[in-house]
Amino acid sequence: GAVVSQHPSRVICKSGTSVKIECRSLDFQATTMFWYRQFPKQSLMLMATSNEGSKATYEQGVEKDKFLINHASLTLSTLTVTSAHPEDSSFYICSAPTGDHRYSPLHFGNGTRLTVT
Amino acid sequence: GQQLNQSPQSMFIQEGEDVSMNCTSSSIFNTWLWYKQDPGEGPVLLIALYKAGELTSNGRLTAQFGITRKDSFLNISASIPSDVGIYFCAGSERGGSQGNLIFGKGTKLSVKP
């Protein structure tokens, strides 16, 4: 079945540094990918929609200059957390639909646990 | 922003028991989805519902899209230990199963062998 691969699964970084998270669709192409954030024992909150070949669309309250998104190919989207701070520590999850139709199922990666010290 | 009310927040049941959880919304949703998330992993889609009144099964799981379009439930029959995890409902006001999803806060299921 459709697989979304996310890397790294865990990362610890120092405050002020930047971290890049990759999201790949392994056996299908995705013109759109979605980035979510999940705090402990909380629900998933959509951060942004990544669009292949064009700018990402950010949800209200999400700083686009802090969370840089690049969707350079049909199988790869990256999220870079710039100048990370402890409050950015969270579980980041990407997802991709298996087709272009809006009813195409949304498959999630296994997430990246970011800890900023 | 828009939120889904998911209940119960947690359940601790005996193996073999049936499980029921539900989500409600104050506004009409045109799509309801149910996901399961294991610790440290991403959610896995269990069932997708696109029509009011729709009742869909996936093995021991059954979910329904409420007639009012403001609620959905998920039932698990004859629970087994591997059913342990957090179950999330997700809805879309605009329809479709993609990025414009709103997630419930989850139901944590624990199963005692």
HADDOCK unambig.tbl for C-alpha pairs under 7 A between the chains (distance, minus, plus):
assign (segid A and resid 34 and name CA) (segid B and resid 99 and name CA) 6.12 0.50 0.50
assign (segid A and resid 42 and name CA) (segid B and resid 105 and name CA) 5.76 0.50 0.50
assign (segid A and resid 43 and name CA) (segid B and resid 103 and name CA) 6.11 0.50 0.50
assign (segid A and resid 43 and name CA) (segid B and resid 104 and name CA) 6.16 0.50 0.50
assign (segid A and resid 43 and name CA) (segid B and resid 105 and name CA) 4.59 0.50 0.50
assign (segid A and resid 43 and name CA) (segid B and resid 106 and name CA) 6.61 0.50 0.50
assign (segid A and resid 44 and name CA) (segid B and resid 103 and name CA) 6.08 0.50 0.50
assign (segid A and resid 49 and name CA) (segid B and resid 99 and name CA) 6.95 0.50 0.50
assign (segid A and resid 93 and name CA) (segid B and resid 42 and name CA) 6.56 0.50 0.50
assign (segid A and resid 97 and name CA) (segid B and resid 98 and name CA) 6.55 0.50 0.50
assign (segid A and resid 102 and name CA) (segid B and resid 96 and name CA) 4.78 0.50 0.50
assign (segid A and resid 102 and name CA) (segid B and resid 97 and name CA) 6.22 0.50 0.50
assign (segid A and resid 102 and name CA) (segid B and resid 98 and name CA) 6.26 0.50 0.50
assign (segid A and resid 103 and name CA) (segid B and resid 96 and name CA) 4.36 0.50 0.50
assign (segid A and resid 103 and name CA) (segid B and resid 97 and name CA) 5.00 0.50 0.50
assign (segid A and resid 104 and name CA) (segid B and resid 97 and name CA) 6.37 0.50 0.50
assign (segid A and resid 105 and name CA) (segid B and resid 97 and name CA) 5.95 0.50 0.50
assign (segid A and resid 106 and name CA) (segid B and resid 97 and name CA) 6.33 0.50 0.50
assign (segid A and resid 106 and name CA) (segid B and resid 98 and name CA) 5.76 0.50 0.50
assign (segid A and resid 107 and name CA) (segid B and resid 44 and name CA) 6.87 0.50 0.50
assign (segid A and resid 107 and name CA) (segid B and resid 45 and name CA) 6.96 0.50 0.50
assign (segid A and resid 108 and name CA) (segid B and resid 42 and name CA) 5.51 0.50 0.50
assign (segid A and resid 108 and name CA) (segid B and resid 43 and name CA) 5.98 0.50 0.50
assign (segid A and resid 108 and name CA) (segid B and resid 44 and name CA) 6.73 0.50 0.50
assign (segid A and resid 109 and name CA) (segid B and resid 42 and name CA) 5.37 0.50 0.50
assign (segid A and resid 110 and name CA) (segid B and resid 41 and name CA) 4.32 0.50 0.50
assign (segid A and resid 110 and name CA) (segid B and resid 42 and name CA) 4.09 0.50 0.50
assign (segid A and resid 111 and name CA) (segid B and resid 41 and name CA) 5.85 0.50 0.50
assign (segid A and resid 111 and name CA) (segid B and resid 42 and name CA) 5.48 0.50 0.50
